[in-house]
Amino acid sequence: MRRKVIAGNWKMNMLPNETIEFIEKFSPLVKDTENEVILCVPYTDLFYALLNVQGTNIKIGAQNMHYEEKGAYTGEVSAKMLKSIGVEYVIIGHSERRQYFNETDETVNKKIKTAFENELKPIVCVGETLEEKEANKTEKIITEQVELALEGLSNEQVEKTIIAYEPIWAIGTGKTATAEDANNSIKAIRNKIAEIYGENVAEKVIIQYGGSVKSSNAKELFEMSDIDGGLVGGASLKVEEFEKIVNFNK
Ligand code: PGA
């Protein structure tokens, strides 16, 4: 049985003092969950978050990194820098980064490889636009994105990759994919992984759903056969709301 992994994506929100306060309130509420809990916080909050989750079951992730090891890349942060302070996860290829910061399937693939070389676990985002959905291209788009993202990885690395299926039209819009549609898209991704890396690998890969997940729809989504938890944006900024999402099966 695959575990459920629930990750908050704070995006460009929360100051260090807010991060500390959040973790203080949130950690006792999720301490008994069997689900994996991750907070992906802004760079400036990482160190405070890492100090404050010590002794809890909460893991910390970043929201981006550069694919080069080091060098003249003003404003960028490397995988080694993240690893050096104790970061465990990193979101790669979020649709906002693809849309506003020119990330492509190629840079996503490079970043995943660099993440693994530095022992960071990538959470890789894929998803279709509304236009693509309406043209019935969802499956084609997302399976292609997954194939290109994972190109050149070993079976072992693919097994450790977390994929977040996030339909772009559902992010921050209040519109959620139906549990059935989300499950079918995730099944299509799993089948593509099986085709390339084998059934055994595909059965182990964690594939999350993301896009307007909230406490009122988390249970229905996360109980579907192929949905292994979620990547949660807006609803992860509120302790009471995110706690309910993490504890969806309690
Ligand atoms: P949302 O964002 O939950 O606010 O829709 C999800 C995400 O972008 O990861």
Boltz pocket constraint, residues with backbone or C-beta under 6 A from the ligand:
constraints:
  - pocket:
      binder: B
      contacts: [[A, 9], [A, 166], [A, 170], [A, 171], [A, 172], [A, 173], [A, 174], [A, 210], [A, 211], [A, 212], [A, 213], [A, 231], [A, 232], [A, 233], [A, 234], [A, 235]]
      max_distance: 6.0
